[in-house]
Amino acid sequence: MDVQDLDRKLREIDQDLSRRGFPVVQRALYAFSVLAPDPDKRTQYAEDLFDHIADWYFCKYGNQAIWDQTIGEQPVIIRDAVYVARIPFTDRNRVVGITDQIKDVPAEITRSFTEDEVRYVASTCLEAFSDYSALYNLDTRPSLLRVDQWQLVRRAKFDVKAAALLLKEAEDTQGSITHSHQAAEKFMKSALLGFGVDTKIVRRRFSHNLGKIYNELVARHRKFKHLGNAATALDQLLESMDIRYAEIPRSARDAVAAFGAARHICGFIAQQWQLDAERGTPDHKLQPGRFYQDYSGRTYRCVAIERNRKGELVARMFLLEHNFGGMVLDAEMTCKADVGHLYVELTQTETLQRLETRYRSLRASNSTSLSS
C-alpha cells in the first residue's frame, strides 16, 4: 500500500471512528490493528506503518492524539483519602517507581510512606497492571471478537474509566460502584455471546444480575469459577439498580473494592479470549514433562500431577528463567491441577530444548529437589 492509499484509508477509518465517538487518543492504535491485524506478522514494515499512522494523527489532532503511555488508572486509598495511580505501559526490563505514579499525592505524604502503604500500593498496582495489559493487548487483536461482543467491551471500558473518574473527581461512590458493576456485566455478557448465546436472551434473562450471568458462564466452562468472589462482591455492593436514584450508604473503600473486582473480571475474560486463541481450545490438561507459558510470559515445566494431604489433585510446576529484578529465578511451586486454562503449551523445538537443558542442569546440581 503506497502512502496515498494509506492516507486515504486512514481518513476513512478516522471518519468512521469520529462518527462513533471513539476517543482520539485511541484511534492510532485502532487504525493500526485494522491495517496490521496479525500480531505474529508485525515486522519492521509494521513498525514503520505504526509510526506513519501516529504521525498522521498528530498532524490532524496535535497533542490530543499523543498517548501518555498510560494503559489504565487504579484508585487507591492512602490515609483515608482517595488517589489515582497511573498504570504505565512498560516491559519487564523497565523499572517503575510505584509511588511516583500516584497523581496529586502531597509531597509530605510521599516522603513519609510506610512500608505497609508501599506494599499496598505496589500489590494493587501490580494486579492492575496485569488486568490492564490484557485489556490493552485485546485492543490490538480486533479479529478475536465479533462486532456485538466488541460493542459491549468498548462500552465496558468507558465504564471502567468513569468509575475511577467519579470516585476521584466527584467523590461519587454510588456512581463509581454502578459503573464498575456495569463494566463487569458487559464483559461477562460478551463472554456469553462468545459461546453462542443470543443477544436478546442475554439482555432479557440476566438483566443486571451478575450471579445469574456467572452461573451461566460456569455452566459453559468451569474456568469462570475464578470470577465467583468478584461477581458476588459486586452484586452485594450494588444491591440493586436503585443505587442510581436513591441514597445508599457506600464508602470510598467500598467503591475501590468494587473497582478492583470489576477490573479483575474484565482482565480475566480478556486474558482468556487471547489464551483461547493461542491454544485453539478453551482449556487443556497439564501434563508432566511438558512446558507451558502463562499470560505474562513466564515459562514452566510441569513436574508432576499428584494428590496433596487433603486429597486434592495438584500440579507441581517448575518456573524457569524468570527475570526478576534483573536476576534469573528458577523455583518449584504447587498449584491446582485444573488450571490449564491459565497456560499455553510451548511447542518450539529450540525453546523446549533450552528449557529442558536448564531443568536437568538444575536437577543434576541438586540446587533443589525435583522429580519427573
N, C-alpha and C positions, 0 to 999 in steps of 0.2 A: 504494500500500500504506500503510494507516494504521499508527500507532505500535503498536497492539495486535497487528496481524497481523505486523508486522515483528519484534516481540519474540518472538512465538510461533515464527516461522521461525528466529530466532536460537537459541532454545532447542533446536529440532530439530537444527540444524546443529551446535551445541555438543555435544549428546548423542552425535551420530554421531562427531564428532572425538575426544571423550573415549573412546569405545569403541575407536577405532582408535589411541589413544595419541599423538595429534597434539600437538606442543608448544603450550602455552598461548599463548606469546608470538607464535606464527604464526597463531593462529586468527582474529583480527580481519581480517587480510589475506585469508585463505582465504574467510571468510564474505563479504567484500566482493566477491571475484572471482566468487562464486556468485550474489550478488544483483545485481551490475552486471557481467555477463560481457563486454560490448562496450567495449573501451578507447577506441574512437573516439567514443563517445556519453556519456562521463563529464563531464557539465556541472556546474553549481552544485549541482543536486539530488544528483549522485553524491558531491560533496564533503561535503554535509550528511549523506548516508547513511553515509559512512565515519566521520564524527565521531560519529554516533549509535552505530554498531557499536563503535567504540573505547571510548565511554563505557559501553556495556553490558558489555563485557568487563572494564573496570576496576572497575565496580560489583560484578561477580561474583568476580573474582580478585585485585583490588588490584594492587600493584606487579608481581606475577608476569606480568601481561598487558601491561606497559609495554615497548615496543620501545626499545632504546637507540640506534637509528639506525645499527646496525652490520649490514652485509649479508654479512660474512664475516670470517674471520681467516686470516692468512698467516704461517706460520713463517719466521723469518729467522735467520741465524747472524751474530752480531756478536762478534768477538774470541773465537771458538771456543765460544761459548755460544748456546743456542737461546732465542730470544724470539718472542713472537707479536705481530704488528702487526694492529690493528683496521682493517678496511676500511670506512670510513663511507659511508652513503648521502649523496650530495651531487649538486649540479649544477655546470655549467661556470662558474657565477658565484660559487661559494663557494671560498675559499682554505683549504686544509687543511695544517697543519704536519705533514709526514710523520713526523718523529721523535717528535712528540707522541703519535702513535698507537701507539707500541710499549709494550706492557704490561710493567711491573716492571723496566725497564732502570734501573740505578743512575744517579743524577743526575750522578756524576762522569764516567760514560761518555758520557752525553748531551752534557755540556759539552765533551767532547774529541773528538766525532765528526770523523773526517777527511773530506775531500772525496770520496774513493773510497767510504767507508762510506755517506755520504749518497746518493751516486749509486746504489749497490747497492740500498739500501732503497727509494729513490724509484722506480727502474725496476721492482723486484719488485712493489711495491705498486700501481703503475700497471697492470701486466699483470693483477694480481689483481683490481683494480677493474673492468677490462673484463670478465673472466670472471664475477665475482660479480654484476655488473649484469645480465648475460644470464640468470643463474640466478634473480635476484630478479624480473626482468621476466617470466620464464616463469611464475612462480607467479601472476601477475595475469591469465593467459590460459589458464584451465583447458580451454577447448574445443579447444586445439591438439593435444592428445594423447588417445589412447584410455586407458581405465581400466588396461589391462595395462601400457601404457607409463608411466603416472603411478606405478604401484606400484614399478617399477624406479627411476624418477627419485627418488622420495621416499626410498627406502632408500639410494640413492647419496648423497643429501645428508647423511644421517646418517653415512655412511662418511667424507665429507669432514670433518665436524665431529670425528668420532672420531680421524681421522688426526692432526689438529692437536693435539687434547687429549692423546692418548697420547704424542706426541713431547715436548710441553712439560711435562706434569704427571708422567708416569710414566717419561719418557726411554726409552720402548719403541720403538726404531727399527724392529724387525721388525713389531711390531703396527701401527705407523703406515704402513709400506710396504704391508702387507696390505690395510689399509682404503683406501689411495689406489688400489691396483690394483683393488679391488672397486668403487670409485666409477666409475672409468673403464670397467670391464667392464659395469656396469649401464647406463650411458649409451649405450655402443656397442651393446649388445644391444637397448636401447629404440629406437635408430635403426633397427636391422634390423627390429624389429616394425613400424615405420612404413612399411617397404617391403613389408609383407605376409608376411614370413617367419613361419611358425608358431612359437608359443611353445615347443612341445615340441621342435621341431627346433633352435631356438636353444639350448636347455638341453643337449640331447644331443650335438649335433655340435661345438659350440665349447668346451664346458667352460669353463676359465679362461684359455684361450689368446688373448691379445689380438691376436697376429699373425694367427690364423685369422679372427677377427672383422673385423679391419682389411681383410684381403684380400676378404672378402665385401662389406664396405661399399664398397670401391673398385670392385668389380665392378658395384655398383649405381649409383655416381656417382663420377667422378674427383675431386670436391672433397674427398673424405675422405682424399686423399693427404696433406693437411695434418696428419693425425694420425699419420703413419708413424713419425717420430722419437720422439714421445712414447710411442706404444704399444710400440715396440721397447725403449726405456729402461725402461719399467715391467716388461715381461716379464723383462728381464735382471736387474733389481734384485730382483724376486720370486724368480726362478729356478725355484721350484716351490712348491706349497702346503705342502710340508714346513716352510716358514718359520714355520708356525703351531705346530709341535710341537718342532722341533729348534733348536739354537743355530746360526744362520748369521750370520757377521760382517757387520753393516751399520752404517755410521757415521751420525751425525746429518746430515751433508751428503748422504748417500745418501737419507735419509728426506725431507729438504727437496726434493731433486731429484725424488723420486717424487711428492711432493705437488704440485709445480709442473706436472709432466707430466699428472697426473690432472686438476688444475684446468683446464688448457688444453683437454684433451679434452672435459670436461663443458661448459665455457664455449663452445667452438666449436660443439658439437652443439646447445646451447640457442640460440645465435645463429641457426644455420641453420634450425631449426624456425620461428623467428619471421620471418626473412627470406623463407623459402619461402612463408609465409602472406601476406606483403606482396606478393611478386612474383606469386604464383599458380603458380609453377613453381620447380623446384629450382635453376635456373640461367638465365642469359641471356648473350648475347654483347654485349660492349661495342661501341658504335658511335660513330664520330666525329661531333661536333656535338651529341651528346645529353648530358643532365645526369643525375647519379647522386648518391645519398646512401648513406653507409656506416652501419653499425650504430650508431656513435657520433654520428650526426647531421651529420657533415662532408659538404659538398657539393662536387661536382667536375664539370668539363666534360671529356669525352673529346675530346682534341685530335686524335689520330691513332693509327692502328694500323700498325705498321711492324716491320721486322726490324732488330735491333741488329747489331753487328760479329760476334757469334758465330752469327748466322743465326737467333736466337730471335725469335719473334713477341712484341712488347711493345706496351703501350698507354701513350701519353703522356697523363697526366691533369693537369688544372689545378685545384688546390684553390682554392676561392673562399669568401671571407667567413668564414674560420675564426677564431673568437675564441680567442686565445692569450694568457693572462695579461693580459686587458684590451685587447690590441692585435688589430686585424683583419689576418689574414695571408692573402696570396694567393701561391701558389707552384706551379711546374710540377714534376712528378715522373714517373718512369717505373716501371711495374710489368709483370708478366707479363700477357699479353693474355687468359689463360684464368681470370681471377679475377672473372668476372661474378657469381659466387655470393656475393661479399662486398658486393654493392651492390643497391640498389633504384632503378629508373629513376624520375626525377621527372616528373610529368605536369601539375601545376597550372600553369595559364597564367600567373598573376601571378608565381609563383616563377621560371618559365622566362624570362620577360621581364626580370625583375630581374637574374638571373644572367647572361643574355646581354648585357645592357647593361653590366654591370660588366666582363665579359670583354672586350668590344670596346673599352671605355674604356681598359683596361689595355694592350691591344694598340696602340691609337692613340697612347698616351702613350709608347710604346717603353720602358716600365718593365721589360719582359722580352722575350725572344724567343719569339714564338708563330707557329704556322701552323695552319691549319684544313683 
